[in-house]
Amino acid sequence: MKTIVITGVTSGIGKTLMMALLERGDKVVGIGRSRSRLFALDEDFKAKGYRSYRLIKADFQSLKEIKDAGESIRKNFTQGIDVLINNAAQMTKVNATTNDGFETQFQVNHLAPVVLTHALLPLLKMTNGIVITTASNAHRKAKYDPDDLQATKSYSPLRSYCRTKLYNVLFTRGLNEHVLKDTDVRAYAVHPGLVRTDIANKESSTFYKFSFRFFMKLKGIETDEAIKSYLHLIDHGMDQDIFYVSESKEGKLSKAAMDDTHRDHLWKETLTLLDITFSD
Ligand SMILES: NC(=O)c1ccc[n+]([C@@H]2O[C@H](COP(=O)([O-])OP(=O)(O)OC[C@H]3O[C@@H](n4cnc5c(N)ncnc54)[C@H](OP(=O)(O)O)[C@@H]3O)[C@@H](O)[C@H]2O)c1
């Protein structure tokens, strides 16, 4: 039985993954942004007879809520956790800024995983655990612009989303390179496939809603297929140098994702923006 923390459990891939882990007896902490959806999930889990879970409310548009969630897990899981799965993300249609002053997708999709990983790393070190961040092959469409990390110059929601998925990969590489090298903790990024979820139907524009719905219907896989890479990583890990995983094997990275200058630039800028270090 493993202790696993997953973000974004109230729908899509995260929900299916949490249920699959509970079904096989793991202990799972699920994080979601909506109190009512968490309540409904709780009712559903109780009806299914699951007992070994905890649900925490944290909207990643607030850095404080992410830090509070991390703090609560640290207080309650003093024996450590085995796996952190940074899965939550959103697609927005407008160029909006959070109360913390960051472009919304930049904060929710990139900064939130960094903050939560920073908070929970001491627990992962206790078990030689793993960090999995849900990236996407959409990262291959992104360019790295060191002068416009939040993609606010001539804003496009899709461009911003793709960049945050590139950052998920670069962050995973940065974490392995700058923090985990001398430890037995490993970080992975996963491309779950094109998956039939509502991610593009929630806050994106009518154009994206229409085109994503069309593509997902045509080519998408179901969430129970998409979670196989996560289960494989949790149970078996990967060969030493593989960190980007798709369909339970090594995924294909873009040039920008493999670039060490980008990796190190994003790492330094992100820690400066958040005013954290991983050595504390
Ligand atoms: N679907 C695909 O084809 C595809 C392909 C590649 C990668 N991905 C990635 O897979 C991951 C899961 O996405 P999905 O497809 O399963 O979509 P989804 O069903 O929309 O799941 C996203 C999850 O993130 C949560 N979330 C969104 N904004 C949040 C915020 N501000 N604070 C906290 N949680 C928030 C959502 O909460 P609510 O339930 O309240 O909305 C939901 O639980 C994402 O990282 C996505 O980028 C998806």
The ligand as a Gaussian input file, in Angstrom:
#p B3LYP/6-31G(d) Opt

LIG

0 1
 N       -7.179000      15.631000     -21.912000
 C       -6.106000      15.583000     -22.693000
 O       -6.174000      15.256000     -23.894000
 C       -4.746000      15.894000     -22.126000
 C       -3.612000      15.690000     -22.935000
 C       -2.367000      15.947000     -22.408000
 C       -2.228000      16.391000     -21.107000
 N       -3.336000      16.597000     -20.342000
 C       -3.144000      17.053000     -18.960000
 O       -3.794000      16.155000     -18.088000
 C       -4.059000      16.803000     -16.842000
 C       -5.484000      16.516000     -16.404000
 O       -6.360000      17.105000     -17.337000
 P       -7.717000      16.416000     -17.795000
 O       -7.635000      16.238000     -19.258000
 O       -8.047000      15.274000     -16.922000
 O       -8.735000      17.630000     -17.589000
 P       -9.804000      17.953000     -16.461000
 O      -10.812000      16.878000     -16.399000
 O      -10.261000      19.334000     -16.679000
 O       -8.938000      17.861000     -15.131000
 C       -8.168000      18.943000     -14.681000
 C       -8.228000      18.958000     -13.179000
 O       -7.534000      20.118000     -12.696000
 C       -8.403000      20.816000     -11.816000
 N       -8.131000      22.254000     -11.820000
 C       -8.332000      23.134000     -12.836000
 N       -8.049000      24.378000     -12.437000
 C       -7.643000      24.278000     -11.146000
 C       -7.249000      25.238000     -10.170000
 N       -7.245000      26.551000     -10.438000
 N       -6.901000      24.798000      -8.935000
 C       -6.934000      23.469000      -8.631000
 N       -7.333000      22.531000      -9.509000
 C       -7.686000      22.933000     -10.745000
 C       -9.807000      20.539000     -12.355000
 O      -10.783000      20.836000     -11.360000
 P      -12.366000      20.874000     -11.738000
 O      -12.821000      19.452000     -11.709000
 O      -12.919000      21.699000     -10.628000
 O      -12.498000      21.505000     -13.090000
 C       -9.677000      19.071000     -12.683000
 O       -9.837000      18.279000     -11.537000
 C       -3.751000      18.285000     -17.080000
 O       -2.469000      18.572000     -16.552000
 C       -3.710000      18.399000     -18.593000
 O       -2.876000      19.463000     -19.022000
 C       -4.592000      16.352000     -20.811000

